[in-house]
Amino acid sequence: MSVRGDRQLFVRQSTGLVREASAVDAMIFNAVFSAPVGATLAWGVFFALSVFRGADLVTATIIAFFLNIPVIIMMALLASSMPRTGGDYVWVSRILSPPLATVSNFGAAFSAMIGATFWARYFPVFALGPTLVTLGIFFNNNSLIRWGNNFQTHDLWVFLGGFAMVALMTAILIAGTKPTLRWQNWFWVIASVGTFIAFIVLLFGSRGSFANHFNQISAKFGAQGDAYHQVINAAKGQIDTSPHPGRFDSTVPSIFVIMVFMMWNWWSVYLAGELKAASNRTRQLSIMLGALTLDVVFIIIGVLLIYKVAGYGFMAAVNLGGNKAYVIPTGPWYHFLASLTVNLKVVTVLIVGSFLFWSLPAMVGNTFMPVRTVFAWAFDRLLPEKFAEVNERTHSPIPAILLVMGLVTVMLVWSIKATTFATWLALGVLAGVVCVCIVSVAAFFFPERRPDLYQASPANVKWLGIPVLKIVSPLSFLVMAFLTWETLHYLPLAVFVPEHRWYVWAFMGATVAFGLFVYYAAKIIRKFQGIDVDLVYQELPPE
């Protein structure tokens, strides 16, 4: 029942959303949200080589794989047990309490909007700008070089490029879930093809050929002689020329660098309300583990291939901030360096141009989720009912979409003016940590607090006589505690100076405080309207 007295608890008896997402859609949704391979390689991981001397990215990626396993199992069991729009908001509110649910869900939504902002900003800085510069270099067009440099360095140009991606994403979301996933999949295919071409070029390329082409390009911008080795020599004493997996203070912080991108392969829980056969436990696990495996395998392949051709020492040196020996007017991004291996115009266009297609699929999950958060909160009457409206033709929650994308635009401006990419990503992780920690507690107490839901659910599975949730939920909590400890212990990951360690606790505390504010403010307002919002949480929302 969803009617009490003369009041309907939920805004209506059906969400208006349609289950039209396939398992393939969901797996790509997870993979491109968590660690879009080409985009992650372009910038996301190699700066660790210059910050943490001797960092072993391969070992860090393998460790990150195993750290993700308990989190994925926990999320898959909960998602298949309560496959509704809102994900953790539905689980936590029904198992623990509504205020904790708004905290956890806001943590996830805020993390996603940080991610959406990152990928919007990524487009001009790491995709469009480098593409224009690379094409300008190869086709001797100074205008393209100048425009490309502007998109990477000038705030207004960065905003315009990022806002173009926000506007495109808004239009796609309004078109509906099925068209959104179609855009996601096709862009992922195009981007992946370019990344795989880069892999093939690197597989058959040689270090001598790469160094020769790098020297030729550098000479066009004033370098003299062996620019390849000059870049390495300029960083002497600040980098290592080979990885040291046994060096604790190098490899351990690199795990965080990998997890920043790869800890989200469970994100399809927010697609559960629109996923076909979402209550199938095996289907949920295969979607999440499939995305995780895809990310791990191809990140490792990509890392090993660039080491083979460019060399570990060069990758560490060229990513060292302020290396004056690197004179090319674009960043040393993976796709650009890969294209230098053969220095053929057609291959360059295919590799570098394909990286223009990574931002949009990465933005899909980062915008889809907070839109569903706004929708779910409005559906439960925590937000104005307007935000629960769904277009009858496209089945998309247009008011919720416009609200979220407006907030993303504001955050884009702030991120450009006030933060670095590394800090922005670290904040996204910490907001996500708040969510996963609360979900871990809910999962642990699920069997006792809601036996009516647990007993017949896909989550009711045991290993050696112990409920699986009792095993994976504490492990998931420990993984989140480990990530938080890393931000406090290894300062370059987030806060940079010891005096700013309090930023970590302040940010996480503010995330909790805002989530609580949303719930209690809504409860007070609805009480004056004669609505008891707590009654909503005694049952699962309709589909």
WOGIVEN-V869811 format. One record per residue. RES is the residue in three letters. PHI is phi in whole degrees, -180 to 180 (* if undefined). OMEGA is omega in whole degrees, -180 to 180 (* if undefined). BURIAL is + if it has 24 or more other ideal C-beta (glycine too) atoms within 12 Angstrom, else -. Layout:
res: {RES;RES}
phi: {PHI;PHI}
omega: {OMEGA;OMEGA}
burial: {BURIAL;BURIAL}
This chain:
res: {MET;SER;VAL;ARG;GLY;ASP;ARG;GLN;LEU;PHE;VAL;ARG;GLN;SER;THR;GLY;LEU;VAL;ARG;GLU;ALA;SER;ALA;VAL;ASP;ALA;MET;ILE;PHE;ASN;ALA;VAL;PHE;SER;ALA;PRO;VAL;GLY;ALA;THR;LEU;ALA;TRP;GLY;VAL;PHE;PHE;ALA;LEU;SER;VAL;PHE;ARG;GLY;ALA;ASP;LEU;VAL;THR;ALA;THR;ILE;ILE;ALA;PHE;PHE;LEU;ASN;ILE;PRO;VAL;ILE;ILE;MET;MET;ALA;LEU;LEU;ALA;SER;SER;MET;PRO;ARG;THR;GLY;GLY;ASP;TYR;VAL;TRP;VAL;SER;ARG;ILE;LEU;SER;PRO;PRO;LEU;ALA;THR;VAL;SER;ASN;PHE;GLY;ALA;ALA;PHE;SER;ALA;MET;ILE;GLY;ALA;THR;PHE;TRP;ALA;ARG;TYR;PHE;PRO;VAL;PHE;ALA;LEU;GLY;PRO;THR;LEU;VAL;THR;LEU;GLY;ILE;PHE;PHE;ASN;ASN;ASN;SER;LEU;ILE;ARG;TRP;GLY;ASN;ASN;PHE;GLN;THR;HIS;ASP;LEU;TRP;VAL;PHE;LEU;GLY;GLY;PHE;ALA;MET;VAL;ALA;LEU;MET;THR;ALA;ILE;LEU;ILE;ALA;GLY;THR;LYS;PRO;THR;LEU;ARG;TRP;GLN;ASN;TRP;PHE;TRP;VAL;ILE;ALA;SER;VAL;GLY;THR;PHE;ILE;ALA;PHE;ILE;VAL;LEU;LEU;PHE;GLY;SER;ARG;GLY;SER;PHE;ALA;ASN;HIS;PHE;ASN;GLN;ILE;SER;ALA;LYS;PHE;GLY;ALA;GLN;GLY;ASP;ALA;TYR;HIS;GLN;VAL;ILE;ASN;ALA;ALA;LYS;GLY;GLN;ILE;ASP;THR;SER;PRO;HIS;PRO;GLY;ARG;PHE;ASP;SER;THR;VAL;PRO;SER;ILE;PHE;VAL;ILE;MET;VAL;PHE;MET;MET;TRP;ASN;TRP;TRP;SER;VAL;TYR;LEU;ALA;GLY;GLU;LEU;LYS;ALA;ALA;SER;ASN;ARG;THR;ARG;GLN;LEU;SER;ILE;MET;LEU;GLY;ALA;LEU;THR;LEU;ASP;VAL;VAL;PHE;ILE;ILE;ILE;GLY;VAL;LEU;LEU;ILE;TYR;LYS;VAL;ALA;GLY;TYR;GLY;PHE;MET;ALA;ALA;VAL;ASN;LEU;GLY;GLY;ASN;LYS;ALA;TYR;VAL;ILE;PRO;THR;GLY;PRO;TRP;TYR;HIS;PHE;LEU;ALA;SER;LEU;THR;VAL;ASN;LEU;LYS;VAL;VAL;THR;VAL;LEU;ILE;VAL;GLY;SER;PHE;LEU;PHE;TRP;SER;LEU;PRO;ALA;MET;VAL;GLY;ASN;THR;PHE;MET;PRO;VAL;ARG;THR;VAL;PHE;ALA;TRP;ALA;PHE;ASP;ARG;LEU;LEU;PRO;GLU;LYS;PHE;ALA;GLU;VAL;ASN;GLU;ARG;THR;HIS;SER;PRO;ILE;PRO;ALA;ILE;LEU;LEU;VAL;MET;GLY;LEU;VAL;THR;VAL;MET;LEU;VAL;TRP;SER;ILE;LYS;ALA;THR;THR;PHE;ALA;THR;TRP;LEU;ALA;LEU;GLY;VAL;LEU;ALA;GLY;VAL;VAL;CYS;VAL;CYS;ILE;VAL;SER;VAL;ALA;ALA;PHE;PHE;PHE;PRO;GLU;ARG;ARG;PRO;ASP;LEU;TYR;GLN;ALA;SER;PRO;ALA;ASN;VAL;LYS;TRP;LEU;GLY;ILE;PRO;VAL;LEU;LYS;ILE;VAL;SER;PRO;LEU;SER;PHE;LEU;VAL;MET;ALA;PHE;LEU;THR;TRP;GLU;THR;LEU;HIS;TYR;LEU;PRO;LEU;ALA;VAL;PHE;VAL;PRO;GLU;HIS;ARG;TRP;TYR;VAL;TRP;ALA;PHE;MET;GLY;ALA;THR;VAL;ALA;PHE;GLY;LEU;PHE;VAL;TYR;TYR;ALA;ALA;LYS;ILE;ILE;ARG;LYS;PHE;GLN;GLY;ILE;ASP;VAL;ASP;LEU;VAL;TYR;GLN;GLU;LEU;PRO;PRO;GLU}
phi: {*;-133;-129;-124;63;-103;-116;-85;-64;-86;-58;-157;-86;-147;-68;88;-85;-121;-79;-132;-92;-91;-64;-65;-55;-68;-67;-65;-54;-68;-63;-81;-73;-75;-150;-57;-52;-63;-67;-65;-68;-57;-141;-59;-119;-76;-65;-62;-66;-91;-86;-119;-56;81;-58;-108;-68;-67;-61;-62;-68;-64;-63;-61;-57;-71;-65;-77;-59;-62;-64;-65;-61;-59;-66;-66;-66;-71;-64;-74;-80;-135;-78;-129;-62;119;57;-60;-60;-70;-64;-66;-67;-86;-96;-102;-163;-60;-60;-66;-67;-69;-65;-63;-71;-66;-57;-67;-66;-65;-60;-66;-68;-62;-63;-62;-64;-59;-71;-65;-71;-60;-56;-72;-80;-110;-120;-65;-59;-60;-64;-64;-63;-62;-65;-64;-65;-74;-111;52;-118;-68;-65;-63;-62;-65;-63;-63;-66;-63;-67;-96;-126;-97;-57;-64;-65;-62;-63;-61;-66;-67;-66;-60;-69;-63;-64;-63;-64;-62;-62;-68;-62;-64;-66;119;-64;-62;-62;-60;-68;-67;-60;-55;-67;-69;-65;-63;-62;-62;-64;-67;-59;-63;-66;-69;-63;-61;-61;-64;-60;-68;-60;-99;-83;-128;-66;-62;-65;-61;-62;-63;-68;-63;-65;-63;-67;-62;-61;-65;-118;103;-72;-125;77;-85;-63;-57;-75;-64;-62;-67;-67;-66;-102;-56;86;-113;-134;-108;-99;-154;-76;-129;-60;-84;-84;-56;-76;-107;-79;-62;-64;-67;-61;-62;-57;-70;-66;-51;-95;-105;-89;-118;-73;-98;-62;-67;-58;-84;-101;-59;-71;-128;-100;-67;54;-69;-86;-85;-60;-64;-64;-62;-63;-66;-63;-73;-68;-63;-66;-62;-63;-59;-62;-63;-61;-79;-67;-63;-59;-62;-64;-64;-70;-71;-62;-60;-93;-85;96;-60;-61;-66;-64;-69;-70;-72;-92;-77;-59;80;-73;-71;-76;-91;-113;-68;-79;-149;-65;-81;-79;-52;-66;-67;-64;-61;-67;-73;-61;-113;59;-105;-58;-66;-67;-60;-62;-66;-72;-69;-63;-66;-72;-66;-97;-81;-64;-64;-62;-67;-76;-58;-65;-72;-107;-58;-65;-63;-63;-70;-64;-59;-62;-64;-65;-68;-64;-90;73;-79;-119;-53;-60;-54;-78;-101;-70;-126;-66;-66;-85;-98;58;-111;-81;-60;-59;-65;-63;-65;-63;-63;-70;-65;-65;-62;-64;-62;-65;-62;-60;-64;-65;-67;-83;-123;-136;-92;-61;-63;-64;-61;-68;-62;-62;-62;-64;-65;-64;-68;-60;-57;-63;-65;-62;-68;-61;-60;-65;-61;-63;-63;-97;-53;-61;-85;-82;-134;-61;-62;-89;-73;-57;-98;-94;-64;-76;-81;-137;-121;-132;55;82;-106;-55;-58;-61;-71;-94;-78;-69;-63;-64;-63;-61;-65;-61;-67;-63;-62;-65;-64;-59;-61;-65;-82;-88;-106;-59;-63;-71;-153;-101;73;-128;-57;-65;-102;-59;-64;-57;-61;-68;-64;-65;-67;-64;-66;-62;-63;-61;-67;-60;-66;-60;-57;-66;-72;-64;-64;-62;-65;-63;-68;-62;-66;-90;82;-116;-98;-67;-63;-65;-60;-85;-84;-145;-74;-68;-68;-85}
omega: {176;177;178;-179;179;-178;172;-176;180;-179;177;-174;176;-179;-174;176;-173;176;-177;178;-180;177;178;176;-176;-180;177;177;178;-174;-178;174;-173;-176;175;-163;-177;-179;178;179;-176;-180;-162;-171;-169;177;178;-178;-179;-179;-179;-172;179;-179;179;-175;-180;178;180;180;178;178;179;177;-178;177;-179;-173;-179;180;-179;179;179;-178;-180;180;180;-179;179;179;180;-176;-178;174;-178;175;-176;178;179;-176;-174;-179;-179;-178;-176;-179;179;-180;178;179;179;176;-177;-177;176;177;179;-178;179;176;-179;180;172;178;179;178;179;-176;174;179;178;-173;179;-172;-174;-178;-175;-179;178;179;-180;179;-179;178;178;179;-174;-179;176;-179;-176;179;178;179;-178;179;-179;178;178;-180;180;-169;-175;-173;-177;179;178;180;-178;178;179;-179;176;178;177;-180;179;-180;178;-180;-180;178;179;-180;177;-176;-177;176;179;-180;177;176;179;-174;-178;177;177;179;-179;-179;-179;178;178;178;180;174;176;178;-179;179;180;-180;-177;180;180;179;180;179;180;-178;-180;-180;178;179;180;180;-179;-179;179;-176;170;179;179;176;-173;-176;-179;-179;176;177;-180;-178;-180;-179;-177;-179;-180;-178;170;-177;177;-179;178;-175;-179;180;-172;-174;175;-175;-178;177;177;176;178;180;178;-177;175;-179;-165;-176;-170;-176;174;-170;180;174;-180;174;-172;180;180;-179;176;178;-176;-180;180;-176;-179;179;180;-180;-178;178;-175;180;177;179;179;-179;179;-179;-175;-176;-174;173;178;178;-179;179;-178;-179;179;174;-177;-173;-177;-180;180;-178;179;-179;177;-177;-175;177;177;-178;177;178;-173;179;177;-171;-179;-173;169;-178;-179;-175;-173;-175;178;-180;179;-179;180;-177;-180;176;176;-174;-177;179;179;180;-179;-177;-175;-180;-178;-179;172;-172;-178;-173;-175;178;177;-180;-175;-179;-179;176;-179;-175;180;174;179;175;178;180;-178;179;178;180;177;175;174;177;178;-175;179;-176;175;179;-180;178;-175;-177;-175;-177;179;179;-170;179;179;179;-178;178;-177;-177;172;178;178;179;177;179;177;179;-178;-177;-180;-175;-165;-174;171;177;-177;179;-178;179;179;177;178;178;-177;175;177;178;178;-180;-174;179;-180;177;179;178;179;-180;-179;-176;-180;-177;-177;-173;179;180;179;178;-173;-170;-177;-174;175;179;-178;180;-175;174;-175;178;-179;175;-176;179;179;180;-172;-178;175;178;178;178;180;177;180;177;178;180;178;178;-179;-180;-180;-175;-179;-169;-179;-180;-175;-168;171;-180;-176;-178;-177;179;-179;177;-178;-179;180;-179;-180;177;178;177;178;-177;-179;178;178;179;-180;-176;-173;175;179;-179;180;-179;-179;178;177;178;179;-179;175;-175;-179;-179;-179;-169;178;178;178;177;178;179;*}
burial: {-;+;-;-;-;-;-;-;+;+;+;-;-;-;+;+;+;+;+;-;+;+;+;+;+;+;+;+;+;+;+;+;+;+;+;+;+;+;+;+;+;+;+;+;+;+;+;+;+;+;+;+;+;+;+;+;+;+;+;+;+;+;+;+;+;-;+;+;+;+;+;+;+;+;+;+;+;+;+;+;+;+;+;+;+;+;+;+;+;+;+;+;+;+;+;+;+;+;+;+;+;+;+;+;+;+;+;+;+;+;+;+;+;+;+;+;+;+;+;+;+;+;+;+;+;+;+;+;+;+;+;+;+;+;+;+;+;+;-;-;-;-;-;+;+;-;+;+;+;+;+;+;-;-;-;-;+;+;+;+;+;+;+;+;+;+;+;+;+;+;-;+;+;+;-;+;+;+;-;+;+;+;+;+;+;-;+;+;-;+;+;+;-;+;+;+;+;+;+;-;+;+;-;-;+;-;+;-;-;+;+;-;+;+;+;-;+;+;-;-;-;-;+;-;-;-;+;+;+;+;+;+;-;+;+;-;-;-;+;+;-;-;+;+;-;-;-;-;-;+;+;+;+;+;+;+;+;+;+;+;+;+;+;+;+;+;+;+;+;+;+;+;+;+;+;+;-;+;+;-;+;-;+;+;+;+;+;+;+;+;+;+;+;+;+;+;-;+;+;+;+;+;+;+;+;+;+;+;+;+;+;+;+;+;+;+;+;+;+;+;-;-;+;-;+;+;+;+;+;+;+;+;+;+;+;+;+;+;+;+;+;+;+;-;-;-;+;+;-;+;+;+;+;+;+;+;+;+;+;+;+;+;+;+;+;+;+;+;+;+;+;+;+;+;+;+;+;+;+;+;+;+;+;-;+;-;+;+;+;+;-;-;-;+;+;+;+;+;+;+;+;+;+;+;+;+;+;+;+;-;+;+;+;-;+;+;-;-;+;-;+;+;+;+;+;+;+;+;+;+;+;+;+;+;+;+;+;+;+;+;+;+;+;+;+;+;+;-;-;+;-;-;+;+;-;-;+;+;+;-;+;-;-;-;-;-;+;+;+;+;+;+;+;+;+;+;+;-;+;+;-;+;+;+;-;+;+;+;-;+;+;+;+;+;+;-;-;-;-;-;-;-;+;+;-;-;+;+;-;-;+;+;-;+;+;+;-;+;+;-;-;+;+;-;-;+;-;-;-;-;+;-;+;+;+;+;+;-;-;+;+;+;+}
